[in-house]
Amino acid sequence: MVDRASTRGIFTGLLSILFKAINIHYFTRMTIRRALNMGFMMTWIILFPVVLIMLPASAGAGVPDTSLPFCKTPYALTCPGRNADTVREQKIAKIETELKGRAFEKMLDDIEDEGLKSVLQKFDDIDSVKPKRVRQSVEKIFYEKLREEFSRYISENNLPVNLGDEMVKEALHIAIEEAESISPLIKEKMHTILNETRFLAFQNNVDDNSLDDLHALYKLCTKSFEDNAFATTLKKEKVVVICPGEMIGAIEFGQEFAFVPNLKLYPLVMTLGHELSHHFDFKHYPSAYKQVLEEMSEHSSDFKKPVEKYMREITADIWGLKVAKIVMNKISNPLTRSKMYAGSLNDLCGSEDDGVHPSGRFRIETLASEYLCQ
């Protein structure tokens, strides 16, 4: 006689197979599984026929996208000219200068101390203000004004303030659930970490009265409008910081597809997926990435250092690419999707192997080709 636990295990295993086949929404999966674990076997009686009916609808899912223009010449489409990275840098620098100039003038209008104003001729002069408490008060005013100007820039481009956070997180939840080589226990830990992580961008998510957060952003990436985003921990809270330069790059290079609903900041999709996953990358769960390590070892000649040195960035790249594919597969036009893939990767153009990050060419031609086109 088969006991109830064994029966539930058999059904749950079959459920997992069917879930992958029809790509059921992650949270729906979790709800159903929890119901089963609580012993609600009636759920199966109701859901099993429904799942079987839905199964044919997934026919053709998972077909390689080798017909996409991107998949034929990924690097050429992503980096069409030798100066692709320079053009991006110039656009970001121009907008940075404009926004900081306006913020600096508005900051001076708010400062009543004429002596203090006399030493503030340009933005860099803020660093030389003494004593420290006065400098901090000046910094607070300046970054409040700069955040207002940056928010206005975001608004003028009709962009969502939330960056599509939940859409990216949901796609990453799905990617985690579909990763066959990762154990259920580690998957649950990854889901939990993902739920606990928040995005911190300069124009939002910062308490107006939180000087600590403003200073954290100041030190991390606002002083130079760095074209970057990264995962870090602030006051024991896991965050992903999106620097202004990264957002400007996404905005300026994403204008062609601003008509796409919920994807106005599509060039950030891969970046956000990449940075979110740094909180559960190779450093944190090396056992979950044994298969990836084996595969990357075959490319050892492409790296300056042992492959293990690159595994944090490679595993984060893979998650980011999976997120990009899940999100952008909603776009049916192959040329549009190819351009969106390329736009998501264009900040890698010209980047060299630095001993931690593989070269941009490897990340586009090898990683992106495999995870976006297969």
C-alpha positions in Angstrom: 0.0 0.0 0.0 1.4 3.4 -1.0 1.2 6.0 1.8 0.0 9.5 1.4 3.5 11.1 1.5 4.7 8.9 -1.3 1.6 9.7 -3.4 2.1 13.4 -2.8 5.8 13.1 -3.8 4.9 11.4 -7.1 2.2 14.0 -7.9 4.5 16.9 -7.0 7.3 15.5 -9.2 4.9 15.2 -12.1 3.6 18.7 -11.3 7.2 20.1 -11.6 7.6 18.5 -15.1 4.3 19.9 -16.3 5.1 23.4 -14.8 8.3 23.5 -16.9 6.4 22.4 -20.0 3.8 25.2 -19.8 5.8 27.8 -17.9 3.2 28.5 -15.2 3.7 31.8 -13.4 6.2 31.4 -10.5 4.0 32.5 -7.7 1.1 30.3 -9.0 3.5 27.3 -8.8 4.5 28.1 -5.2 0.9 28.5 -4.1 -0.1 25.2 -5.6 2.9 23.4 -4.2 2.2 24.8 -0.7 -1.4 23.6 -1.0 -0.2 20.1 -1.8 2.3 20.1 1.0 -0.5 21.0 3.4 -2.4 17.9 2.2 -5.0 19.5 0.0 -5.1 16.6 -2.5 -8.4 17.9 -3.9 -6.3 20.6 -5.6 -4.8 17.9 -7.8 -8.2 16.5 -8.7 -9.2 20.0 -10.0 -5.9 21.1 -11.5 -4.6 18.0 -13.2 -7.1 18.1 -16.1 -6.6 21.8 -16.4 -2.8 21.4 -16.7 -3.2 18.7 -19.3 -5.5 21.0 -21.3 -3.0 23.8 -21.2 0.0 21.6 -22.2 -0.6 21.7 -26.0 -0.6 25.5 -25.8 3.2 25.3 -25.1 4.0 23.5 -28.3 7.0 25.1 -29.9 8.2 26.7 -26.6 12.0 26.6 -26.2 12.7 26.5 -29.9 16.2 28.1 -30.5 16.1 31.7 -31.7 18.8 31.0 -34.3 16.8 32.9 -36.9 17.2 36.2 -35.1 19.6 38.6 -36.7 21.3 39.1 -33.3 22.1 35.4 -33.1 23.8 35.4 -36.5 26.2 38.3 -35.8 25.8 39.3 -32.1 29.0 41.4 -31.7 28.6 43.2 -35.0 25.0 44.1 -34.2 25.8 45.1 -30.6 28.9 47.1 -31.3 28.5 48.4 -34.9 31.5 50.8 -34.8 34.8 51.0 -33.1 33.7 54.1 -31.1 30.4 52.6 -29.8 31.6 52.9 -26.2 32.9 56.5 -26.7 29.6 57.7 -28.1 27.9 56.3 -25.0 30.4 58.0 -22.7 30.0 61.4 -24.5 26.2 61.3 -24.2 26.3 60.5 -20.5 28.9 63.2 -19.8 26.9 65.9 -21.7 23.7 65.2 -19.7 25.7 64.9 -16.5 27.2 68.4 -17.0 23.7 69.9 -17.8 22.0 68.4 -14.7 24.8 69.2 -12.3 25.0 72.7 -13.6 21.3 73.4 -12.9 21.5 71.6 -9.5 24.5 73.6 -8.5 22.9 77.0 -9.4 19.7 76.0 -7.4 21.9 75.0 -4.5 23.6 78.4 -4.4 20.2 80.1 -4.4 19.4 78.2 -1.2 22.6 79.1 0.6 22.4 82.4 2.5 26.0 82.5 3.7 27.8 84.8 1.2 31.2 83.7 2.5 30.4 80.1 1.8 29.0 81.0 -1.7 32.3 82.7 -2.5 34.2 79.5 -2.2 31.7 77.5 -4.3 32.6 78.3 -7.9 32.1 74.8 -9.3 30.7 71.4 -8.3 34.1 70.0 -7.2 34.5 72.8 -4.7 32.0 71.1 -2.4 34.7 68.6 -1.4 36.9 71.4 0.0 34.2 73.0 2.3 35.2 72.9 6.0 34.3 72.0 8.6 32.8 68.6 7.9 29.3 69.5 9.2 29.1 72.5 6.9 30.3 70.3 3.9 27.6 67.8 4.8 24.9 70.4 4.8 26.0 71.7 1.4 26.2 68.1 0.1 22.7 67.5 1.3 21.3 70.6 -0.5 23.2 69.8 -3.7 22.1 66.2 -3.9 18.5 67.1 -3.2 18.6 69.6 -6.1 20.5 67.1 -8.3 17.9 64.4 -7.5 15.1 66.8 -8.4 16.9 67.6 -11.8 17.4 63.9 -12.5 13.8 63.1 -11.6 12.8 65.9 -14.0 15.0 64.3 -16.7 13.3 60.9 -16.1 9.9 62.5 -16.2 10.6 64.4 -19.5 11.4 61.1 -21.1 8.1 59.6 -19.8 9.9 56.8 -18.0 8.6 54.7 -15.1 10.1 55.7 -11.8 10.1 52.1 -10.6 12.5 50.9 -13.4 10.3 47.8 -14.0 11.6 46.4 -10.7 8.9 43.8 -10.2 8.9 42.7 -13.9 12.7 41.9 -13.6 12.3 40.2 -10.2 9.4 38.1 -11.5 11.5 37.0 -14.6 14.4 36.1 -12.3 12.1 34.0 -10.1 11.0 32.1 -13.2 14.6 31.6 -14.3 15.6 30.3 -10.9 12.7 27.9 -10.9 13.6 26.6 -14.3 17.3 26.0 -13.5 17.5 22.2 -13.5 21.0 21.9 -12.1 20.2 23.8 -8.8 18.7 21.9 -5.9 15.2 22.8 -4.5 16.8 23.9 -1.2 19.1 26.4 -2.8 16.4 27.6 -5.1 14.2 28.5 -2.1 17.1 30.4 -0.6 17.6 32.3 -3.9 13.9 33.2 -4.0 14.1 34.5 -0.5 17.1 36.6 -1.1 15.5 38.0 -4.3 12.4 39.0 -2.4 14.5 40.8 0.2 16.6 42.8 -2.2 15.6 46.3 -3.1 16.7 48.7 -5.9 18.2 52.0 -5.0 18.3 54.5 -7.7 19.3 58.2 -7.4 15.9 59.6 -8.3 13.8 57.3 -6.1 13.8 55.0 -3.1 15.7 57.5 -1.0 14.1 58.9 2.1 14.2 62.7 1.8 15.5 63.0 5.3 18.0 60.2 5.0 21.4 61.9 4.8 23.1 58.5 5.2 21.4 57.1 2.1 22.3 60.2 0.1 25.9 60.0 1.2 26.0 56.3 0.4 24.9 57.1 -3.2 27.3 60.0 -3.3 30.2 57.8 -2.4 29.1 54.9 -4.6 28.3 56.5 -7.9 26.7 59.9 -8.1 29.9 62.1 -7.9 30.9 61.1 -11.4 27.6 59.8 -12.7 29.3 56.5 -13.1 27.9 54.3 -15.9 27.4 51.4 -13.7 25.1 49.4 -11.4 26.1 47.0 -8.7 25.0 44.9 -5.8 26.0 45.8 -2.3 24.8 45.9 1.3 23.7 49.0 3.1 23.0 48.7 6.8 22.7 44.9 6.4 20.1 45.4 3.7 20.8 43.8 0.3 20.4 46.4 -2.4 21.1 46.9 -6.1 22.4 50.5 -6.8 21.6 51.9 -10.2 24.0 54.8 -10.9 22.7 57.8 -12.9 25.1 57.1 -15.8 23.7 53.6 -16.3 20.2 55.0 -16.4 21.1 57.8 -18.8 22.8 55.3 -21.1 19.6 53.1 -21.1 17.4 56.1 -21.8 19.5 57.5 -24.6 20.0 54.1 -26.3 16.5 52.9 -25.7 14.6 55.8 -27.3 14.0 53.8 -30.5 11.8 51.4 -28.7 10.1 53.8 -26.3 6.8 52.7 -27.8 7.1 49.2 -26.2 4.8 49.0 -23.2 6.6 48.4 -19.9 10.0 48.2 -21.7 11.0 51.8 -22.0 14.1 51.1 -20.0 14.7 47.7 -21.7 18.5 48.2 -21.8 18.5 47.9 -18.0 16.7 44.6 -17.9 19.8 42.4 -18.3 21.8 44.7 -16.0 19.2 44.6 -13.2 18.9 40.8 -13.5 22.7 40.5 -13.4 23.1 42.7 -10.3 20.2 41.1 -8.4 21.8 37.7 -8.9 25.1 38.8 -7.4 23.5 38.2 -4.0 23.4 34.5 -4.8 26.1 34.1 -7.4 29.1 31.7 -7.5 30.7 33.2 -4.4 27.6 32.4 -2.3 26.5 29.1 -3.7 29.4 27.5 -5.7 27.8 24.0 -5.5 24.9 25.4 -7.6 27.1 26.3 -10.5 29.3 23.2 -11.0 27.9 22.6 -14.4 28.5 26.2 -15.5 32.1 25.9 -14.2 32.7 22.8 -16.2 31.3 24.5 -19.3 33.4 27.6 -18.8 36.5 25.6 -18.3 36.3 24.7 -21.9 36.9 28.4 -22.7 40.0 28.8 -20.5 42.0 30.1 -23.4 39.7 33.1 -23.6 40.6 34.3 -20.1 43.8 35.9 -18.7 43.3 34.2 -15.3 41.9 30.9 -14.1 38.2 30.6 -14.9 37.3 30.5 -11.2 38.3 34.2 -11.0 35.5 35.1 -13.4 32.7 32.9 -12.1 30.9 35.5 -10.1 30.5 37.7 -13.1 29.8 34.8 -15.5 27.0 33.4 -13.3 25.5 36.9 -12.8 25.7 37.4 -16.6 23.9 34.1 -17.2 21.0 35.1 -14.8 20.8 38.5 -16.5 20.6 37.0 -19.9 17.9 34.6 -18.8 15.9 37.5 -17.5 16.4 39.5 -20.7 15.2 36.5 -22.7 12.1 36.0 -20.6 11.1 39.6 -20.7 11.9 40.3 -24.3 10.4 37.2 -25.7 7.2 39.1 -25.4 8.3 41.0 -28.5 7.3 39.0 -31.5 9.1 40.9 -34.2 12.5 39.2 -34.6 14.3 42.4 -35.8 13.0 44.5 -32.9 13.9 41.8 -30.4 17.4 41.5 -31.9 17.9 45.2 -31.5 16.7 45.1 -28.0 19.1 42.3 -27.1 21.9 44.3 -28.7 20.8 47.4 -26.8 20.9 45.5 -23.5 24.6 44.6 -24.1 26.0 47.8 -25.7 27.6 49.0 -22.5 30.0 45.9 -22.9 31.4 47.2 -26.2 35.1 47.8 -25.9 35.5 46.4 -22.4 38.6 44.3 -21.8 39.3 41.3 -19.6 40.2 42.8 -16.2 40.8 39.5 -14.4 37.3 39.6 -12.8 35.1 40.4 -15.8 35.6 38.5 -19.1 36.1 40.7 -22.1 33.0 42.3 -23.6 33.5 40.3 -26.8 33.4 37.0 -24.8 30.3 38.1 -22.9 28.5 39.0 -26.1 29.7 36.3 -28.6 29.8 33.4 -26.2 27.6 33.9 -23.2 24.8 36.0 -24.9 24.8 33.8 -28.0 24.3 30.7 -25.8 21.7 32.0 -23.4 19.7 34.3 -25.7 19.8 32.2 -28.8 19.4 28.6 -27.6 
